């Protein structure tokens, strides 16, 4: 065997190269575990989005029927058929707050704030 293989500088060089390779193995293991965790999250998100897609397709298919269209119109636009009446219930506490905040007293309450706010 050559004598330079046992020289201190050669052993030091071999030790540094070994440490660098070992460090790279550790980094790869950490990245592998992070990738596995991200993949699991992506698969869970895929399952969630698939179920959401199925429910949206069901709702879309329901809109294709006259009853589905009528239900959406009644809910969102608050319309009624001929001969029907529409009843709107207003909370009395809300109307008092609106009355108080629109007058001069309401101006000062907004300006200085209530003790409760």
C-alpha positions as CSV (number, residue, x, y, z in Angstrom):
1,X,0.0,0.0,0.0
2,X,1.2,3.5,-0.7
3,X,2.4,5.4,2.3
4,X,0.3,8.6,1.4
5,X,-2.9,6.6,2.3
6,X,-1.8,6.7,5.9
7,X,-0.8,10.3,5.9
8,X,-2.8,12.5,8.3
9,X,-3.9,14.9,5.5
10,X,-5.3,11.9,3.5
11,X,-7.2,10.6,6.5
12,X,-8.5,14.1,7.2
13,X,-9.6,14.4,3.6
14,X,-11.3,11.0,3.8
15,X,-13.0,12.0,7.0
16,X,-14.3,15.3,5.5
17,X,-15.7,13.5,2.4
18,X,-17.3,10.9,4.6
19,X,-18.9,13.6,6.8
20,X,-20.2,15.4,3.7
21,X,-21.8,12.2,2.3
22,X,-23.3,11.4,5.7
23,X,-24.8,14.9,5.9
24,X,-26.3,14.5,2.5
25,X,-27.9,11.3,3.5
26,X,-29.5,13.0,6.6
27,X,-30.8,15.9,4.5
28,X,-32.3,13.4,2.0
29,X,-34.0,11.5,4.8
30,X,-35.5,14.7,6.2
31,X,-36.8,15.8,2.8
32,X,-38.2,12.4,2.2
33,X,-40.3,12.6,5.4
34,X,-41.4,16.1,4.5
35,X,-42.5,14.9,1.1
36,X,-44.4,12.0,2.5
37,X,-46.3,14.4,4.9
38,X,-47.1,16.8,2.0
39,X,-48.3,13.9,-0.1
40,X,-50.6,12.7,2.6
41,X,-52.0,16.2,3.0
42,X,-52.5,16.4,-0.8
43,X,-54.3,13.1,-0.8
44,X,-56.6,14.2,2.0
45,X,-57.3,17.4,0.1
46,X,-58.1,15.4,-3.0
47,X,-60.6,13.3,-1.1
48,X,-62.2,16.4,0.3
49,X,-62.4,18.1,-3.1
50,X,-63.8,15.0,-4.7
51,X,-66.7,14.9,-2.1
52,X,-67.2,18.6,-2.7
53,X,-67.3,18.1,-6.4
54,X,-69.9,15.3,-6.0
55,X,-72.1,17.5,-3.8
56,X,-71.8,20.4,-6.3
57,X,-72.7,18.1,-9.2
58,X,-75.7,16.9,-7.3
59,X,-76.8,20.5,-6.6
60,X,-76.2,21.4,-10.3
61,X,-78.3,18.5,-11.4
62,X,-81.1,19.6,-9.1
63,X,-81.0,23.1,-10.7
64,X,-81.8,21.5,-14.1
65,X,-85.3,20.6,-12.8
66,X,-88.1,23.1,-12.6
67,X,-88.5,22.4,-8.9
68,X,-84.8,23.1,-8.2
69,X,-84.9,26.3,-10.2
70,X,-88.0,27.4,-8.2
71,X,-86.4,26.6,-4.9
72,X,-83.3,28.7,-5.7
73,X,-85.4,31.6,-6.9
74,X,-87.5,31.5,-3.7
75,X,-84.5,31.3,-1.4
76,X,-82.2,33.9,-3.0
77,X,-84.6,36.4,-4.6
78,X,-87.5,36.0,-2.1
79,X,-90.2,35.7,-4.8
80,X,-93.6,34.1,-4.5
81,X,-96.0,32.5,-6.9
82,X,-99.2,34.2,-8.0
83,X,-101.7,34.1,-5.1
84,X,-99.0,33.5,-2.5
85,X,-97.9,36.0,0.1
86,X,-94.4,36.6,1.3
87,X,-94.0,37.3,5.0
88,X,-90.8,39.1,6.2
89,X,-90.1,39.0,10.0
90,X,-87.9,41.8,11.3
91,X,-86.2,41.7,14.6
92,X,-87.4,44.6,16.8
93,X,-84.0,45.0,18.6
94,X,-82.3,45.7,15.2
95,X,-84.8,48.3,14.3
96,X,-84.2,50.2,17.6
97,X,-80.4,50.2,17.0
98,X,-80.9,51.6,13.5
99,X,-83.2,54.3,14.8
100,X,-80.7,55.3,17.6
101,X,-77.7,55.4,15.2
102,X,-79.4,57.5,12.6
103,X,-80.3,60.5,14.8
104,X,-78.2,63.1,16.6
105,X,-77.8,60.7,19.5
106,X,-76.6,58.1,17.2
107,X,-74.0,60.5,15.8
108,X,-72.6,61.1,19.3
109,X,-72.7,57.4,20.2
110,X,-70.6,56.6,17.1
111,X,-68.3,59.5,17.8
112,X,-67.5,58.7,21.4
113,X,-68.5,55.0,21.5
114,X,-70.6,53.2,24.0
115,X,-69.1,51.8,27.2
116,X,-70.0,48.3,26.0
117,X,-68.2,48.6,22.7
